[in-house]
Amino acid sequence: MGTQRGRDRGPGFQGLTMRRRAIVADDVQRAEPELVGRLDEVTCALAELAGVLEQEEDLGRVLQRSVDQVTSAVPGADMASVSVLRGDGKGAETVASSTERVGAIESDQYAAGEGPCLEAARTRRVVRIGVEEARERWPKFARSARAARVGSCLSVPLAIDEKFAGSLNLYSEQRHGFGDFDVALLRLYVTAACAAIANARRYVEARCLAGQLAAALDSRAVIDQARGMLMERRGISAEEAFGELARESQNTNTKLREIAAREIENLHRRRGK
């Protein structure tokens, strides 16, 4: 039976199949320039972000730049934001946004303790949803989104390090504003951005630690010098000299290094006389 049916499909059927394949191939060829263009935009955004990280240490400004970039790079995105979970994991806040319209949508999510932004941040999974689909699951989010003329949302988790967990959120005025390719692009951007930001934060922290260490070593040198000069002038032990400096620090509520520096200055002045 199957063989007979296959025989019935003559040249006309085969011609129709070939035409369909040609149409699909033509559609793919027409779509390729658009997809490549969108990929190029995300690549350029990542290159710009890398340049920002070389000059900017403030994480808030870096995240704001990221928000501005993805709004331009993803065609369906009309608004964007970054939500960050608080330390207790229960609350959250918006640390960057492309427009004030985002504020009401996300503050209602935070108050309700649920919504796509929080879901992505907590589960570390991508959330893509239309506002109409969200009416039953997240009613407060749906109401706020409709009031802000939002039709769909895409939230991708941000996990920079153990101290920072949140989500990068895109909002579209269209009901189905984000496709699979948009999800892939945003995940690519977020993965690279998180790695770059984490490296930048580690560099800043290391530089800060090095500065603190240098200051500590400098303080130790000044204190040791003052202690030695006191030992020489008064003929006392190292422990007694340090005790005098420490008591003066406590009595005047002044840092030990400042007391030591002052003592050195006074001793030099006396020697100069």
N, C-alpha and C positions, 0 to 999 in steps of 0.2 A: 504493500500500500504506500509505504513511505517512498519506495523506489519509483512507483508510478507518479506520485505527486512531484518528485524531483524532476521526472521527465517532462511533466506538464509545464514546468517553468522554462519556457523557451527563451529565445533571444530577447523578447520584450522584457521579461523579468530581469534577465541579466543586465540589460541596458539600464533599467530603472535602478538597480543596485549600484551600478557604476556611477550614475548621475548623483545618487545620494552620497556616495563616498567623495565625489568631487566637491559637492556642496559643503560637506563637513570639513574637508581639507582647506577649502577656500575660507571658511569661517575661522579656522585655526590660524591661517596665515594673516587674516585681517586682525585677529585678536593679539597676535604676537607682539607687534609694535607697541600696543598699549601696555601689555604686561611688562615688556622690557623697560618701557618708560617709567612705569611705577616702581620697578625694581631699582632703576637708576636713581630715582628720587630718594628712596630709602638709603641707598649706598652713599649718596651725597650728604644726606642728613647725618649719617654715622660719621662721615669724615669731618663734618662741621663740629659735631659733638666732641670728637677727639681733640680738635683745636681748642674748643672752649675749656676742656678739662686741663689743658696745658697751662691756661692762664687764670682759671677760676677755681677757687678752693671752696666757695660756699655751695653746699649741696642744694639748697633751695633754688638758687639761680640756675644751677645745672638742670634741675628737674623742670624749671619753667621753660628753659630753652628746649628741652625734650618735648614738652607739650606743644610748643609753637611749631616744632619741626614736624611732628606726626600729623598735626592738623593739615599741614600743607602737603605732606607726602601721601596720605591715604585719601583718595578721591571722595569717598562717602562720608568722611569725618567733618562735621560742622562745628563740633566743640570737642575739647579734650581736657583731661585733668589727671592728677596723681593723688590717690588716696593712700594714707599711711596708717597702719594699725598702731594704737598706743601700746605701751609696755605690758599692760594687763591683758591685752588681746580682746578686750570687750568693746572699747571705743575706737574711734578713728577720726581723722581730720584730713581736710583737703589742703595740701601744701603747695599746689600749683594748678592753675587753670587758665584756659584760653579766654574765658568770658565769665561774667558774673551770673549768667543764666545757669551755670553748672551748680552754683552754690545751693539753691533751694532743693534741687534734685538730690544732692548728696547729703545735705544736712538732714533731710527726711529719712534717708537710708540709715544714717548714723543713729538718729533718734529711735527708729524702729528696730535697730540692731540686725537688719537684714537688707539684702539687695544685691545686685550683680557685682558692684565694686567690692563689697565685703566678702561675698562668696568667692571671688577670684583671689583676694588677698589671703583668706583663711585656708582655702583648700589648695591653693597654688595651681588652680586649673583655669583654663580659658572659659569665659562665659560670654556667649553670643545669644542675644535674645531680642525679640520684638516687644514693644511696649504692650501690645494687645495680648501677647502670650504671657506676659508677666502679671496680668491683672489678678489672677488667682494666687500665684505663688508669692508675689511681692506687691500687694495692693497700694501701699503708700508710695513706693517707688513709681508705680504705674501712673498714679494720680499726678505726682509732681512732674513726671516726664511729659505727660500729655499737656499739662499747664505750660510747660516750657517749649511746646511744639516739637518734642522729640519723638521719633518713631521707632528707633532701635538703638541698641547699646552693645558695645564690644569691650570687655574688660580682660586684660592680660595681667597675670601676677608679676609683681616686681619683688625679687628676693636678692638684695644686694649683699647682705651679710646677716649674722645672727641678730643684730640690733635693728635691722631695717627690713620690714615686710609691708608690702602694700600692693597697689595695682595701678596700671596705666589704663585709663578709661576713655573710650571714644563714643561720641553720641552723634547720631545721624537724624536728620529730619525725615528721612525716608523710612518706610516700614521695614524694608529689607535692605538696609544700607551697607551691609558688610557681607562679602562672600568668602569662600574658602581661601581665595588668594590673598584677601585682605588680612585674614587671620594669620596666614603664613608669613606675610610681610611684617606684621606687627610683632609676631613672636621672634622673627629674625632681628628686628630692631631692638627689642627689649633684651634679648639674650646678649647681644653685643654691647648695648648700653650699660647693662648691669655689670658686666665684666669690666668695662672701662671705668665706671664710677667706683666700683669696689677697689680697683687698683689705685685710683686717684685718692680715695679715702685712706688706704693703707699708707700711701706715700706721705700724705699730710700728717697722719698720726705718727709715722716714724720720724718725720722731720720735727714734729712737736716734742716727741720723746727725746730726740737728740738735743734739742734746745734746752729742755729741762735738765738733762744730764750735764750739759756744759755749764749751766747755771749752778747746779749743785757742786760740781768740781771747783768752779770759781769761788763759791761761798766757802768751801772747805779750805781752799788755799788762803783766803783772807783771814779766816778764823785761826788757822794754824800759825800764820804770821803774827797776828795779834797776841796769841798765846805765848809764842816764843819771845816776843819783845817784853811781855809782862814778866815772864820767868827771869829774863836777863836783868831787868830793871829792879825787880823786887826780891830776887833771889828765892823764888818759890817754885814748887813743883809744877809739872804740866797739868796735873789734876786740879791743883789749887787755882792755877791761872784760868783754866777753863771754867771752874766754878764761879769765879768772879765775873766773867763775861756772861755766863748763864743767868746769874742773879740779877745783873744789871738789865738783861733782856726781859726777865720776868717782871721786875719792879717798874720798868718804864713801858711795858707792853710794846717793845720794839723788837724787830727781827734780829736774831743773833748776828747775822752778817753785817747789818748796819751798825750794831754796837762794836763789832770787831773793827770795821772800817773807821769808825769814829775814834777808837782807841789808838789805831795806827797813826791817824792824822795828828792826834794830840801828842803822841810820843815823838813823832817827827818834829813837831813844833817846839817841843821842849829841848830836843837836841839842837835845833837851829839856834835857840837862844844861847 
